């Protein structure tokens, strides 16, 4: 068979797509490790879905590409983490992405917040990426080899995501009066959802050495935020934290709409192949 003939016979079904994922052959050793991978995977999945909506709608064509690439990076993290989470009870990454109801998701409220205007998306991305840089830097030393491997790859990518968001925060805050006003408003809008990122809970207590303790990431996050916003001449928002409970399956009003759009095709045609 010629190369052209071989290419013509390749189908998605014949490829083992999960083989490209970090730790693709390992099984989560406990329900707790699977639950931890699930919450990290849900954060990455929902944020990826949100950013993907900017493709063809960004203010510059370069931003179409940049936000699309960031969304793809996050989707890669989500696939690796959801595959690992599902390995505990035999579910696939697609089962977890497309066939769970809202209450079964464990995403934080920050990633569920609407894209809004461009400044709103940048403010959300600035917080999320700064948190993820701190998270994956620590998770690289996890006693769980698969989580450590996923974090090793993700750490390099979220560092770029943070740099991208920082440059836009500085650019918008230092631009016109209108862009600065929108940046300030966007930061105030997303800041109530920062606190949830750093809350410890019983799952974290049970996974000492395996999971990263969120509260221990706060100092590093605050240092970066203070430095960037200080350079932009913008005060760190002083707002009352939201009671957000995404880690317990209690979600913002926005998640149902995100899931409806993300899951509709898979649910309408379960088992479909192309």
C-alpha positions as CSV (number, residue, x, y, z in Angstrom):
1,X,0.0,0.0,0.0
2,X,1.4,3.4,-1.0
3,X,1.7,6.3,1.5
4,X,-1.2,8.0,-0.1
5,X,-3.3,4.9,0.1
6,X,-2.4,4.4,3.8
7,X,-3.3,8.0,4.6
8,X,-6.7,7.5,2.9
9,X,-7.5,4.6,5.2
10,X,-6.6,6.2,8.5
11,X,-9.6,6.9,10.6
12,X,-10.0,8.5,14.0
13,X,-11.1,5.1,15.4
14,X,-7.8,3.5,14.4
15,X,-5.8,6.0,16.4
16,X,-5.2,5.6,20.1
17,X,-5.6,9.3,21.0
18,X,-5.0,8.7,24.7
19,X,-1.5,7.5,24.0
20,X,-0.2,11.1,23.7
21,X,-1.3,11.9,27.3
22,X,1.1,12.0,30.2
23,X,0.7,8.8,32.3
24,X,-1.7,7.4,29.8
25,X,-1.3,3.8,31.0
26,X,-1.6,4.3,34.7
27,X,-4.7,3.8,36.9
28,X,-5.6,6.2,39.8
29,X,-4.7,4.3,43.0
30,X,-7.7,5.5,45.0
31,X,-11.0,7.2,44.7
32,X,-9.5,10.3,46.4
33,X,-6.7,10.6,43.9
34,X,-9.4,10.3,41.1
35,X,-11.5,13.0,42.8
36,X,-8.5,15.3,43.0
37,X,-7.7,14.8,39.3
38,X,-11.3,15.4,38.5
39,X,-11.5,18.8,40.0
40,X,-8.3,19.9,38.3
41,X,-9.5,18.5,35.0
42,X,-12.9,20.2,35.3
43,X,-11.2,23.6,35.9
44,X,-9.1,23.1,32.7
45,X,-12.0,21.8,30.7
46,X,-14.5,24.6,31.5
47,X,-11.9,27.3,31.0
48,X,-10.9,25.8,27.7
49,X,-14.5,25.7,26.5
50,X,-14.9,29.4,27.5
51,X,-11.8,30.6,25.7
52,X,-12.7,28.6,22.6
53,X,-15.6,30.9,22.1
54,X,-13.2,33.8,21.3
55,X,-12.0,32.2,18.1
56,X,-13.0,34.5,15.3
57,X,-14.3,37.1,17.8
58,X,-11.0,38.4,19.4
59,X,-10.1,42.1,18.8
60,X,-7.0,41.1,16.8
61,X,-6.4,38.1,14.5
62,X,-3.3,37.4,16.6
63,X,-5.5,37.1,19.6
64,X,-7.7,34.6,17.8
65,X,-4.7,32.4,17.5
66,X,-3.3,33.1,21.0
67,X,-6.6,32.4,22.8
68,X,-7.2,29.4,20.6
69,X,-3.8,28.0,21.5
70,X,-4.3,28.6,25.2
71,X,-7.7,26.8,25.0
72,X,-6.0,23.8,23.3
73,X,-3.3,23.7,26.0
74,X,-6.0,23.6,28.6
75,X,-7.9,21.0,26.8
76,X,-4.8,18.8,26.8
77,X,-4.5,19.2,30.5
78,X,-8.2,18.4,30.9
79,X,-7.9,15.2,28.8
80,X,-4.9,13.9,30.8
81,X,-6.5,14.7,34.2
82,X,-10.0,13.4,33.2
83,X,-8.5,10.2,31.7
84,X,-6.6,9.6,35.0
85,X,-9.7,10.4,37.1
86,X,-11.8,8.0,35.0
87,X,-9.3,5.2,35.2
88,X,-10.4,4.6,38.8
89,X,-13.9,3.4,37.8
90,X,-13.6,2.6,34.2
91,X,-15.0,5.8,32.6
92,X,-13.3,7.6,29.7
93,X,-12.4,11.2,29.4
94,X,-15.4,11.7,27.0
95,X,-17.7,10.0,29.6
96,X,-16.6,12.6,32.1
97,X,-16.7,15.6,29.8
98,X,-20.0,14.9,28.0
99,X,-22.1,12.6,30.2
100,X,-22.1,14.1,33.6
101,X,-24.7,16.5,34.9
102,X,-24.0,19.9,36.4
103,X,-23.9,18.7,40.1
104,X,-21.2,16.1,39.2
105,X,-18.7,18.7,38.0
106,X,-16.1,20.0,40.5
107,X,-15.0,23.2,38.7
108,X,-14.4,26.4,40.6
109,X,-16.7,29.4,40.0
110,X,-13.9,31.5,38.5
111,X,-13.7,29.4,35.3
112,X,-17.5,29.4,35.0
113,X,-17.7,33.2,34.9
114,X,-18.8,34.5,31.5
115,X,-16.3,35.8,28.9
116,X,-18.0,39.2,28.9
117,X,-15.9,41.8,27.1
118,X,-12.2,41.2,26.3
119,X,-11.0,42.8,29.5
120,X,-13.3,40.5,31.5
121,X,-11.7,37.5,29.8
122,X,-8.2,38.8,30.4
123,X,-9.0,39.5,34.1
124,X,-10.3,35.9,34.5
125,X,-7.3,34.5,32.6
126,X,-4.9,36.6,34.7
127,X,-6.2,35.1,37.9
128,X,-6.6,31.5,36.6
129,X,-3.1,31.4,35.0
130,X,-1.4,32.9,38.0
131,X,-3.0,30.3,40.2
132,X,-2.2,27.5,37.8
133,X,1.5,28.5,37.6
134,X,1.7,28.1,41.4
135,X,-0.3,24.9,41.4
136,X,1.6,23.0,38.8
137,X,5.0,24.1,40.1
138,X,4.1,22.4,43.4
139,X,2.3,19.4,41.8
140,X,5.5,18.4,39.9
141,X,6.8,17.0,43.2
142,X,3.7,15.0,44.0
143,X,4.2,11.5,45.2
144,X,1.8,10.4,42.5
145,X,3.9,9.8,39.4
146,X,1.0,10.5,37.0
147,X,0.0,13.7,38.5
148,X,3.6,14.8,38.6
149,X,4.1,14.0,34.9
150,X,0.9,15.9,34.0
151,X,2.1,18.9,36.0
152,X,5.6,18.8,34.5
153,X,4.1,19.3,31.0
154,X,1.4,21.8,32.1
155,X,3.8,24.0,34.1
156,X,5.6,25.1,31.0
157,X,2.3,26.0,29.2
158,X,0.6,27.9,32.0
159,X,3.7,30.0,32.4
160,X,3.1,31.3,28.9
161,X,-0.6,31.7,29.6
162,X,0.2,33.9,32.6
163,X,2.7,36.0,30.6
164,X,0.1,36.5,27.9
165,X,-2.5,37.7,30.5
166,X,0.0,39.9,32.3
167,X,0.9,41.7,29.1
168,X,-2.7,42.4,28.3
169,X,-3.5,43.6,31.9
170,X,-0.6,46.1,31.6
171,X,-1.7,47.1,28.1
172,X,-5.3,47.7,28.9
173,X,-4.7,49.4,32.2
174,X,-2.1,51.7,30.6
175,X,-4.1,52.3,27.5
176,X,-6.9,54.7,27.0
177,X,-9.2,55.9,29.8
178,X,-11.9,53.6,28.4
179,X,-9.6,50.5,28.3
180,X,-8.4,51.3,31.9
181,X,-11.9,51.7,33.2
182,X,-12.9,48.3,31.6
183,X,-9.8,46.6,33.1
184,X,-10.5,47.9,36.6
185,X,-14.2,46.9,36.4
186,X,-13.2,43.4,35.1
187,X,-10.8,42.8,37.9
188,X,-13.4,43.8,40.5
189,X,-15.9,41.5,38.8
190,X,-13.7,38.4,39.0
191,X,-12.1,39.0,42.3
192,X,-14.9,37.6,44.5
193,X,-14.0,34.2,43.0
194,X,-10.3,34.2,43.9
195,X,-10.8,33.0,47.5
196,X,-12.4,29.7,46.5
197,X,-9.1,28.7,44.7
198,X,-7.2,28.6,48.0
199,X,-9.6,26.8,50.2
200,X,-8.4,23.5,51.7
201,X,-10.9,20.7,52.4
202,X,-11.2,17.2,53.7
203,X,-10.0,15.7,50.3
204,X,-6.8,17.8,50.4
205,X,-6.2,16.7,54.0
206,X,-6.5,13.0,53.0
207,X,-4.0,13.5,50.1
208,X,-1.1,14.9,52.0
209,X,2.0,14.6,49.7
210,X,-0.1,13.8,46.7
211,X,-2.3,16.8,46.3
212,X,-1.2,20.4,46.6
213,X,-2.6,22.3,49.6
214,X,-4.3,25.3,48.0
215,X,-3.8,27.6,51.0
216,X,-0.1,27.2,50.6
217,X,-0.2,28.8,47.1
218,X,-1.8,32.1,48.3
219,X,1.5,33.9,49.1
220,X,3.0,33.2,45.7
221,X,-0.2,34.3,44.0
222,X,-0.5,37.5,46.0
223,X,3.2,38.4,45.3
224,X,2.7,38.1,41.5
225,X,-0.6,39.9,41.6
226,X,0.7,42.8,43.7
227,X,3.8,43.2,41.4
228,X,1.7,43.2,38.2
229,X,-1.1,45.4,39.4
230,X,1.5,47.7,41.0
231,X,3.2,48.1,37.7
232,X,-0.1,48.9,36.1
233,X,-1.0,51.4,38.8
234,X,-4.1,49.4,39.7
235,X,-5.1,48.6,43.3
236,X,-5.6,44.9,44.2
237,X,-9.5,44.7,44.5
238,X,-10.8,44.7,48.0
239,X,-14.1,42.8,47.6
240,X,-16.1,40.3,49.7
241,X,-15.3,36.7,48.6
242,X,-18.1,34.7,47.0
243,X,-19.5,31.7,48.9
244,X,-18.7,29.7,45.8
245,X,-18.9,25.9,46.3
246,X,-17.9,24.4,43.0
247,X,-15.7,21.7,44.7
248,X,-18.9,20.4,46.3
249,X,-20.9,20.4,43.1
250,X,-22.7,23.7,43.9
251,X,-22.2,25.9,40.9
252,X,-22.7,29.4,39.6
253,X,-25.7,30.1,37.3
254,X,-23.4,30.0,34.3
255,X,-22.3,26.4,34.3
256,X,-25.5,24.9,33.0
257,X,-25.3,27.0,29.8
258,X,-21.7,26.1,29.3
259,X,-22.5,22.4,29.6
260,X,-25.5,22.6,27.4
261,X,-23.4,23.9,24.5
262,X,-20.4,21.6,25.2
263,X,-22.4,18.4,25.6
264,X,-25.3,18.8,23.2
265,X,-23.8,16.9,20.2
266,X,-22.5,14.0,22.3
267,X,-25.8,13.6,24.2
268,X,-28.0,13.9,21.1
269,X,-25.9,11.3,19.2
270,X,-24.4,9.0,21.9
271,X,-21.9,6.5,20.4
272,X,-21.8,8.4,17.1
273,X,-18.5,7.9,15.1
274,X,-17.0,10.0,12.3
